[in-house]
């Protein structure tokens, strides 16, 4: 139906490891062996949640950086 293995949502993988795998994917420096291992162990729901949280943190960091640069007078 959904294209996922039947036990994909029931997989148990530490949340910290999930965030670590998502962080590596943001930078695009994951080896294929590590990627294959993650795909076999990660819970897709946790990956989506970690991706949304990671993207939100990235956007907040960019906004704070821009505010700091504009506030310091370097950008004018």
The 8 nearest C-alpha neighbors of each residue, nearest first, counted from 0:
[[1, 2, 3, 5, 4, 7, 6, 8],
 [2, 0, 3, 4, 5, 7, 8, 43],
 [1, 3, 0, 4, 5, 7, 6, 43],
 [4, 2, 1, 5, 7, 0, 6, 8],
 [5, 3, 7, 6, 2, 8, 1, 0],
 [4, 6, 7, 3, 8, 9, 2, 1],
 [5, 7, 9, 4, 8, 10, 3, 42],
 [8, 6, 4, 9, 10, 5, 42, 3],
 [7, 9, 42, 10, 6, 43, 44, 5],
 [8, 10, 6, 7, 11, 42, 5, 43],
 [11, 9, 42, 7, 8, 40, 12, 41],
 [10, 12, 9, 13, 42, 41, 40, 8],
 [13, 11, 41, 14, 40, 10, 16, 42],
 [14, 12, 16, 15, 17, 11, 41, 18],
 [13, 15, 17, 16, 12, 18, 45, 49],
 [16, 14, 18, 17, 13, 19, 12, 20],
 [15, 17, 19, 13, 14, 18, 20, 12],
 [18, 16, 14, 20, 15, 19, 21, 46],
 [19, 17, 21, 15, 16, 20, 49, 22],
 [18, 20, 16, 22, 17, 21, 15, 23],
 [21, 19, 17, 23, 22, 18, 16, 24],
 [20, 22, 24, 18, 23, 19, 50, 17],
 [23, 21, 19, 25, 24, 20, 18, 26],
 [24, 22, 20, 26, 21, 25, 29, 28],
 [23, 25, 27, 21, 26, 22, 20, 29],
 [26, 24, 22, 23, 27, 21, 28, 53],
 [25, 27, 23, 24, 28, 22, 29, 21],
 [28, 26, 24, 25, 29, 23, 22, 30],
 [27, 29, 26, 23, 30, 24, 25, 31],
 [28, 30, 23, 27, 24, 34, 31, 33],
 [31, 29, 33, 32, 34, 28, 35, 27],
 [30, 32, 34, 33, 35, 29, 36, 28],
 [33, 31, 35, 34, 30, 36, 29, 37],
 [34, 32, 36, 30, 31, 35, 37, 29],
 [33, 35, 31, 37, 32, 36, 38, 30],
 [34, 36, 38, 32, 37, 33, 31, 39],
 [35, 37, 33, 39, 34, 38, 32, 40],
 [38, 36, 34, 40, 39, 35, 41, 33],
 [39, 37, 35, 36, 40, 41, 34, 42],
 [38, 40, 36, 37, 41, 35, 7, 34],
 [41, 39, 37, 38, 12, 10, 36, 42],
 [42, 40, 37, 38, 12, 43, 39, 10],
 [41, 43, 8, 10, 45, 44, 7, 46],
 [44, 42, 46, 45, 41, 8, 47, 7],
 [45, 43, 47, 46, 42, 48, 8, 49],
 [44, 46, 48, 42, 43, 47, 49, 17],
 [47, 45, 43, 49, 44, 48, 50, 17],
 [48, 46, 50, 44, 45, 49, 51, 43],
 [47, 49, 45, 51, 50, 46, 52, 44],
 [50, 48, 46, 52, 47, 51, 18, 53],
 [51, 49, 53, 47, 48, 52, 46, 54],
 [50, 52, 54, 48, 53, 49, 55, 47],
 [53, 51, 55, 49, 50, 54, 56, 48],
 [54, 52, 50, 56, 55, 51, 49, 57],
 [53, 55, 57, 51, 56, 52, 50, 58],
 [56, 54, 52, 58, 57, 53, 51, 59],
 [55, 57, 59, 53, 54, 58, 60, 52],
 [56, 58, 54, 60, 55, 59, 53, 61],
 [57, 59, 61, 55, 60, 56, 54, 62],
 [60, 58, 56, 62, 61, 57, 63, 55],
 [61, 59, 57, 63, 58, 62, 64, 56],
 [60, 62, 64, 58, 59, 63, 65, 57],
 [61, 63, 59, 65, 64, 60, 66, 58],
 [64, 62, 66, 60, 61, 65, 67, 59],
 [65, 63, 61, 67, 62, 66, 60, 68],
 [64, 66, 68, 62, 67, 63, 69, 61],
 [67, 65, 63, 69, 64, 68, 70, 62],
 [66, 68, 70, 64, 65, 69, 71, 63],
 [69, 67, 65, 71, 70, 66, 73, 64],
 [68, 70, 66, 74, 71, 72, 67, 65],
 [71, 69, 67, 68, 72, 66, 73, 65],
 [72, 70, 68, 69, 73, 67, 74, 66],
 [71, 73, 70, 74, 69, 75, 68, 67],
 [72, 74, 71, 75, 68, 69, 70, 67],
 [73, 75, 69, 72, 68, 71, 70, 65],
 [74, 72, 73, 69, 71, 68, 70, 65]]
